Amino acid sequence: LALALPLPSAALENGLARTPPMGWMSWERFRCNVDCQADPRNCISEQLFFEMADRLAEDGWRELGYEYINIDDCWSAKQRDAAGQLAPDPKRFPSGIKALADYVHARGLKLGIYGDLGVFTCGGYPGTMLEHVKQDAQTFAAWGVDMLKLDGCYSSAEEQAKGYPEMARALNATGRPIVYSCSWPAYQGGLPPKVNYTILAEICNLWRNYDDIQDSWESVLSIVDWFFTNQDVLQPAAGPGHWNDPDMLIIGNFGLSYEQSRSQMALWTVMAAPLLMSTDLRTISPSAKEILQNRLMIQINQDPLGRQGRRIVKEKSHIEVFLRPLSQAASALVFFSRRTDMPFHYTTSLAKLHFPEDAVYEVQDVYVGKVVGALKTADNFTVVINPSGVVMWYLRPVALPVQPWHVVRQQAPG
């Protein structure tokens, strides 16, 4: 690229994941359930992935950008085949991964798969040791895989430092576009000096920095706390082609209330996080579906500028405010309540949130849809935030300071 832009770091040059990947992933909801005799409907088998692909294609998900169907751990046979290749479990994936990829592709979707840089996967299946990196990359490409999540169980720091960059080169060498998701930083504590985010952005399209998400509000909060406590390190590392991954969306499962589900969606969107749902799309409730299919939310998450948001206010009243800058001088604000008592009336102004003086914004409530025209930077306003809930705003400038509007409009995209 011959653009003299001050990029935070060079991205992996496979041209992929210019916006955060969106789709569905098996792990959080279905784990390593391999008992297809006792639980055929919910075990890790080709049937589960065929059915989820149908749901993504037929229930309005694909059109909104949810395009990846990602197989997580426990898909493979317990041993490599005679040629030393990874092979799917013959009972649970009788048609093979290539046939599954063809099925997924025929529905306008993409297939993701899971590997582990180590002796075994986290679930105890064959891992990808250093001598297998090239071979496994070629196997995945031959099967028609579109995304690889490479975990890090049963490997040393030295093996990871060698293996993760090697897999990036091996995937690129196949000639097939494969989005590369690394768990490398999560195994090294997620922070410098052990983790070099400049190098990471040159190797991986997305990476897991922190613990696995569990089906609980406590787990969501621990992830939010870690990401925003360390935002000065993490926020500059993200951008088109290279994203921080706080892990899956658990909306539609058992652990989150309605308000908490809305909060996870809003906070992941402000983080410019991949939106990888892990829930049963065959039985999802209308309210969970409505949160996950919010068009304006997805538009904000997929904003082409690709800037990760930051926490800008932490009040004694347990209200927090997050800001994500968007293209065309727009922004997203999230007002988040950690309170557990009752709805809280929070009063502030855009001036207090460091918006430019004398600007005027059109404000749209992302969940309610209501539009408020002409909010001036100096105007005080009050939002009512439910316990463990959010109010999320999309702000578009209708007038920026000191310039006539027609001039601003031409300059906004820059």
C-alpha positions as CSV (number, residue, x, y, z in Angstrom):
1,L,0.0,0.0,0.0
2,A,1.4,3.4,-1.0
3,L,-0.6,5.3,1.6
4,A,1.4,7.4,4.0
5,L,-1.0,6.7,6.8
6,P,0.3,6.5,10.4
7,L,-0.7,2.9,10.9
8,P,-0.3,1.5,14.4
9,S,1.2,-1.7,13.0
10,A,1.5,-3.5,9.7
11,A,-1.2,-6.2,9.3
12,L,-0.8,-9.7,8.2
13,E,-0.8,-9.3,4.5
14,N,-3.3,-11.8,3.4
15,G,-5.9,-9.0,2.8
16,L,-8.5,-10.8,5.1
17,A,-10.6,-9.7,8.1
18,R,-10.6,-6.0,7.1
19,T,-13.6,-5.8,9.6
20,P,-14.0,-8.1,12.6
21,P,-15.1,-11.6,11.6
22,M,-18.7,-12.6,12.3
23,G,-20.3,-16.0,12.6
24,W,-20.9,-19.0,14.8
25,M,-18.6,-21.2,16.8
26,S,-19.3,-24.4,18.6
27,W,-17.1,-24.3,21.7
28,E,-18.9,-22.3,24.5
29,R,-22.3,-23.9,24.0
30,F,-21.4,-27.4,22.8
31,R,-17.9,-27.9,24.2
32,C,-16.3,-31.4,23.7
33,N,-19.6,-33.4,23.8
34,V,-18.7,-36.4,21.7
35,D,-21.3,-38.8,23.0
36,C,-23.5,-39.0,19.8
37,Q,-25.2,-42.1,21.1
38,A,-26.7,-40.5,24.2
39,D,-27.0,-37.0,22.8
40,P,-27.0,-37.1,19.0
41,R,-28.6,-33.6,18.6
42,N,-25.9,-31.7,20.6
43,C,-22.7,-33.7,20.1
44,I,-19.8,-32.4,18.0
45,S,-20.7,-34.0,14.6
46,E,-21.2,-33.0,11.0
47,Q,-24.9,-33.0,11.7
48,L,-24.5,-30.1,14.2
49,F,-22.6,-28.1,11.7
50,F,-25.0,-28.9,8.8
51,E,-27.9,-27.7,10.9
52,M,-26.2,-24.5,12.1
53,A,-25.2,-23.7,8.5
54,D,-28.9,-24.0,7.6
55,R,-29.9,-21.7,10.4
56,L,-27.3,-19.1,9.4
57,A,-28.4,-19.2,5.8
58,E,-32.2,-19.3,6.4
59,D,-32.8,-17.2,9.5
60,G,-31.4,-13.8,8.3
61,W,-27.9,-14.2,9.9
62,R,-25.9,-14.5,6.7
63,E,-27.3,-11.2,5.2
64,L,-26.2,-9.4,8.3
65,G,-22.6,-10.6,8.0
66,Y,-22.6,-13.7,10.2
67,E,-20.7,-15.9,7.6
68,Y,-18.3,-18.2,9.4
69,I,-19.3,-21.6,10.8
70,N,-16.4,-22.5,13.1
71,I,-15.7,-26.0,14.3
72,D,-13.8,-25.9,17.6
73,D,-12.0,-28.7,19.4
74,C,-12.8,-32.5,19.4
75,W,-13.6,-32.9,15.7
76,S,-10.7,-35.2,14.8
77,A,-9.9,-38.8,15.1
78,K,-7.7,-39.8,18.1
79,Q,-4.8,-40.5,15.8
80,R,-3.4,-39.1,12.6
81,D,-3.9,-41.3,9.5
82,A,-1.3,-43.6,7.9
83,A,0.1,-40.6,5.9
84,G,0.5,-38.6,9.1
85,Q,-2.4,-36.3,8.2
86,L,-5.1,-35.0,10.5
87,A,-8.4,-36.8,9.9
88,P,-12.0,-36.2,11.2
89,D,-13.6,-38.7,13.5
90,P,-15.0,-41.3,11.1
91,K,-18.2,-41.9,13.1
92,R,-19.1,-38.3,13.9
93,F,-17.9,-36.8,10.5
94,P,-18.5,-39.7,8.1
95,S,-18.7,-37.4,5.0
96,G,-15.4,-35.7,5.8
97,I,-14.5,-32.0,6.3
98,K,-14.3,-31.3,2.5
99,A,-17.9,-32.3,2.1
100,L,-18.9,-30.2,5.1
101,A,-17.0,-27.2,3.6
102,D,-18.8,-27.7,0.2
103,Y,-22.1,-27.8,2.0
104,V,-21.3,-24.6,3.9
105,H,-19.9,-22.8,0.7
106,A,-23.1,-23.8,-1.2
107,R,-25.0,-21.7,1.3
108,G,-22.9,-18.6,0.9
109,L,-21.0,-19.3,4.1
110,K,-17.4,-20.1,5.2
111,L,-16.0,-22.9,7.3
112,G,-13.6,-22.4,10.2
113,I,-11.6,-25.2,11.9
114,Y,-9.6,-25.7,15.0
115,G,-6.0,-26.8,15.6
116,D,-3.5,-26.7,18.4
117,L,0.1,-25.9,18.3
118,G,1.3,-28.6,20.6
119,V,1.4,-32.4,21.3
120,F,-2.4,-32.5,21.9
121,T,-5.3,-30.2,21.5
122,C,-6.8,-28.9,24.8
123,G,-9.4,-31.7,24.5
124,G,-6.7,-34.4,24.0
125,Y,-6.9,-34.8,20.2
126,P,-3.8,-34.8,18.0
127,G,-2.0,-31.5,18.0
128,T,0.1,-29.8,15.4
129,M,3.7,-30.1,16.4
130,L,6.3,-28.0,14.6
131,E,7.1,-30.8,12.0
132,H,3.4,-30.9,11.1
133,V,2.7,-27.2,10.5
134,K,3.2,-27.2,6.7
135,Q,1.3,-30.4,6.3
136,D,-1.7,-29.4,8.4
137,A,-1.9,-26.0,6.6
138,Q,-2.0,-27.8,3.3
139,T,-4.6,-30.3,4.6
140,F,-6.9,-27.5,5.8
141,A,-6.5,-25.6,2.4
142,A,-7.3,-28.8,0.5
143,W,-10.4,-29.3,2.5
144,G,-11.6,-25.8,1.6
145,V,-11.3,-24.3,5.1
146,D,-11.6,-20.5,5.3
147,M,-10.4,-19.8,8.9
148,L,-8.1,-21.5,11.4
149,K,-8.1,-21.1,15.1
150,L,-4.8,-22.3,16.4
151,D,-4.8,-23.0,20.2
152,G,-1.7,-23.4,22.4
153,C,-2.3,-26.3,24.9
154,Y,0.6,-28.6,25.5
155,S,3.3,-26.4,24.0
156,S,6.2,-24.3,25.3
157,A,6.8,-20.6,24.9
158,E,9.7,-21.4,22.6
159,E,7.5,-23.7,20.4
160,Q,4.8,-21.0,20.3
161,A,7.3,-18.3,19.3
162,K,8.4,-20.5,16.4
163,G,5.2,-22.2,15.5
164,Y,2.7,-19.3,15.3
165,P,4.7,-17.3,12.7
166,E,5.5,-20.5,10.9
167,M,1.8,-21.4,10.5
168,A,1.1,-17.8,9.1
169,R,3.7,-18.5,6.4
170,A,2.4,-22.0,5.8
171,L,-1.2,-20.8,5.4
172,N,-0.2,-18.0,3.0
173,A,1.9,-20.5,1.0
174,T,-1.2,-22.6,0.3
175,G,-2.6,-19.9,-1.9
176,R,-6.0,-20.3,-0.2
177,P,-7.3,-17.2,1.7
178,I,-7.5,-18.5,5.3
179,V,-8.2,-16.1,8.2
180,Y,-5.8,-16.9,11.0
181,S,-6.8,-16.7,14.7
182,C,-4.0,-17.2,17.2
183,S,-4.3,-18.0,20.9
184,W,-0.6,-17.2,21.4
185,P,-1.0,-14.1,23.6
186,A,-3.5,-15.8,25.9
187,Y,-0.8,-18.4,26.8
188,Q,1.7,-15.7,27.5
189,G,-0.4,-13.6,29.9
190,G,-1.7,-11.2,27.2
191,L,0.7,-8.3,28.0
192,P,4.1,-6.9,27.2
193,P,7.0,-7.6,27.5
194,K,6.0,-11.3,27.0
195,V,3.6,-10.4,24.2
196,N,4.7,-8.2,21.3
197,Y,1.6,-6.8,19.7
198,T,3.5,-5.3,16.7
199,I,4.8,-8.7,15.8
200,L,1.4,-10.3,16.5
201,A,-0.4,-8.0,14.1
202,E,2.0,-9.0,11.3
203,I,1.3,-12.7,11.9
204,C,-2.4,-13.1,12.9
205,N,-5.8,-11.7,11.8
206,L,-7.2,-12.0,15.3
207,W,-5.9,-13.4,18.6
208,R,-7.2,-14.5,21.9
209,N,-5.6,-12.4,24.6
210,Y,-7.3,-13.7,27.8
211,D,-9.3,-16.4,29.5
212,D,-12.0,-18.5,27.8
213,I,-15.5,-17.1,28.3
214,Q,-17.9,-19.1,30.4
215,D,-21.7,-18.9,30.5
216,S,-21.9,-16.3,33.3
217,W,-22.1,-12.6,33.8
218,E,-19.1,-12.9,36.2
219,S,-17.1,-14.2,33.2
220,V,-18.2,-11.4,30.9
221,L,-17.3,-8.8,33.6
222,S,-13.8,-10.4,34.1
223,I,-13.1,-10.1,30.4
224,V,-14.4,-6.5,30.2
225,D,-12.3,-5.6,33.3
226,W,-9.1,-7.1,31.9
227,F,-9.6,-5.5,28.4
228,F,-10.3,-2.0,29.6
229,T,-7.8,-2.0,32.4
230,N,-5.2,-2.8,29.8
231,Q,-6.7,-0.7,27.0
232,D,-3.6,1.5,26.6
233,V,-1.7,-1.6,25.4
234,L,-4.5,-3.4,23.6
235,Q,-6.4,-0.6,21.8
236,P,-3.6,0.5,19.5
237,A,-2.9,-3.1,18.5
238,A,-6.2,-3.6,16.8
239,G,-7.2,-2.5,13.3
240,P,-8.3,-3.7,9.9
241,G,-6.8,-7.2,9.4
242,H,-5.7,-7.6,13.1
243,W,-8.2,-7.8,16.0
244,N,-8.2,-8.4,19.7
245,D,-10.6,-11.2,20.4
246,P,-12.3,-11.2,23.8
247,D,-14.0,-14.5,22.9
248,M,-17.4,-15.7,21.9
249,L,-20.9,-14.1,22.4
250,I,-22.9,-16.1,24.9
251,I,-26.2,-14.3,24.2
252,G,-29.0,-16.9,23.9
253,N,-27.6,-19.4,26.4
254,F,-28.4,-19.7,30.1
255,G,-26.1,-17.4,32.1
256,L,-27.1,-13.9,31.0
257,S,-30.2,-11.9,31.7
258,Y,-31.8,-9.8,29.0
259,E,-30.0,-6.6,30.2
260,Q,-26.7,-8.4,30.5
261,S,-27.1,-9.8,27.0
262,R,-27.6,-6.3,25.6
263,S,-24.5,-5.2,27.5
264,Q,-22.3,-8.0,26.1
265,M,-23.3,-7.1,22.6
266,A,-22.7,-3.4,23.1
267,L,-19.4,-3.8,24.8
268,W,-18.0,-6.3,22.2
269,T,-19.1,-3.9,19.5
270,V,-17.3,-1.0,21.1
271,M,-14.2,-3.2,21.4
272,A,-14.3,-3.9,17.6
273,A,-14.4,-7.5,18.6
274,P,-15.2,-10.5,16.3
275,L,-18.8,-11.4,16.7
276,L,-18.7,-15.2,17.0
277,M,-21.9,-16.5,18.5
278,S,-21.9,-19.7,20.5
279,T,-25.5,-20.6,21.1
280,D,-28.1,-23.0,19.7
281,L,-29.5,-21.2,16.7
282,R,-32.1,-23.9,16.3
283,T,-33.8,-22.9,19.6
284,I,-32.7,-19.3,20.2
285,S,-35.3,-17.0,21.8
286,P,-36.7,-14.1,19.8
287,S,-35.3,-11.6,22.3
288,A,-31.7,-13.0,22.0
289,K,-32.0,-13.1,18.2
290,E,-33.2,-9.5,18.2
291,I,-30.1,-8.4,20.1
292,L,-27.7,-10.3,17.8
293,Q,-29.4,-9.1,14.7
294,N,-29.5,-5.4,15.5
295,R,-28.5,-3.8,12.2
296,L,-27.1,-0.6,13.6
297,M,-25.1,-2.5,16.2
298,I,-23.5,-4.6,13.4
299,Q,-22.9,-1.5,11.3
300,I,-21.0,0.0,14.2
301,N,-19.0,-3.2,14.9
302,Q,-18.1,-3.5,11.2
303,D,-17.1,0.2,10.8
304,P,-14.4,0.4,8.1
305,L,-12.1,2.7,10.2
306,G,-11.6,-0.3,12.5
307,R,-10.7,1.6,15.6
308,Q,-11.2,-0.2,18.9
309,G,-13.0,1.8,21.6
310,R,-11.9,2.9,25.0
311,R,-13.4,3.4,28.5
312,I,-13.4,7.1,29.0
313,V,-15.3,7.5,32.3
314,K,-15.5,5.4,35.5
315,E,-17.8,7.0,38.0
316,K,-18.1,6.4,41.8
317,S,-21.7,5.7,41.1
318,H,-20.7,2.5,39.2
319,I,-21.5,4.0,35.8
320,E,-18.9,3.6,33.0
321,V,-18.8,5.3,29.7
322,F,-17.1,3.9,26.6
323,L,-16.4,5.6,23.3
324,R,-15.5,4.2,19.9
325,P,-14.6,6.6,17.1
326,L,-16.1,5.7,13.7
327,S,-15.6,6.7,10.1
328,Q,-17.1,9.9,8.8
329,A,-16.6,11.6,12.1
330,A,-19.3,9.5,13.8
331,S,-18.9,7.8,17.1
332,A,-20.5,5.2,19.4
333,L,-21.1,5.8,23.1
334,V,-22.0,3.1,25.6
335,F,-23.3,4.1,29.1
336,F,-22.9,0.9,31.2
337,S,-24.3,0.3,34.7
338,R,-22.5,-2.0,37.1
339,R,-25.2,-1.3,39.7
340,T,-27.4,-4.0,41.1
341,D,-30.2,-1.9,42.7
342,M,-32.4,0.0,40.3
343,P,-32.4,2.0,37.1
344,F,-29.9,4.9,37.4
345,H,-30.4,8.4,36.0
346,Y,-27.0,9.5,34.7
347,T,-26.5,13.1,33.6
348,T,-23.6,14.4,31.6
349,S,-22.9,16.3,28.4
350,L,-20.8,15.6,25.3
351,A,-18.5,18.4,26.4
352,K,-17.7,16.5,29.6
353,L,-17.0,13.5,27.4
354,H,-14.4,15.6,25.4
355,F,-16.4,16.0,22.2
356,P,-15.3,19.0,20.1
357,E,-16.8,22.4,21.3
358,D,-19.7,23.9,19.3
359,A,-20.4,20.7,17.4
360,V,-23.9,19.4,16.9
361,Y,-24.9,15.7,16.6
362,E,-27.8,13.6,15.5
363,V,-28.1,10.9,18.1
364,Q,-29.7,7.5,17.5
365,D,-30.4,5.0,20.4
366,V,-29.0,1.8,19.0
367,Y,-31.4,-0.5,20.9
368,V,-34.5,1.6,20.9
369,G,-34.0,3.1,17.4
370,K,-35.2,6.6,18.5
371,V,-33.4,9.5,16.9
372,V,-32.7,12.7,18.7
373,G,-31.8,15.6,16.3
374,A,-29.4,18.4,17.1
375,L,-27.7,17.6,20.4
376,K,-25.1,20.3,21.0
377,T,-21.8,19.5,22.8
378,A,-22.7,21.8,25.7
379,D,-26.2,20.4,26.3
380,N,-26.7,18.4,29.4
381,F,-28.7,15.2,28.9
382,T,-29.8,12.3,31.1
383,V,-29.8,8.6,30.3
384,V,-31.6,6.0,32.4
385,I,-29.5,2.8,32.6
386,N,-30.9,-0.4,34.0
387,P,-28.8,-2.5,36.5
388,S,-26.1,-4.4,34.6
389,G,-27.5,-2.8,31.4
390,V,-26.5,-0.3,28.8
391,V,-27.7,2.6,26.8
392,M,-25.9,2.8,23.5
393,W,-25.8,5.8,21.2
394,Y,-24.7,6.3,17.6
395,L,-23.7,9.9,17.0
396,R,-23.4,11.5,13.6
397,P,-22.2,15.1,13.3
398,V,-24.7,17.4,11.6
399,A,-22.4,20.4,12.2
400,L,-18.8,20.5,13.2
401,P,-17.2,23.6,14.7
402,V,-16.3,26.7,12.8
403,Q,-16.9,25.4,9.3
404,P,-20.0,25.6,7.1
405,W,-21.7,22.2,6.9
406,H,-21.1,21.7,3.1
407,V,-17.3,21.9,3.7
408,V,-17.5,19.5,6.7
409,R,-19.5,17.0,4.6
410,Q,-16.8,16.8,2.0
411,Q,-14.1,16.4,4.6
412,A,-15.8,14.0,7.0
413,P,-14.6,10.8,5.5
414,G,-11.0,11.9,6.0
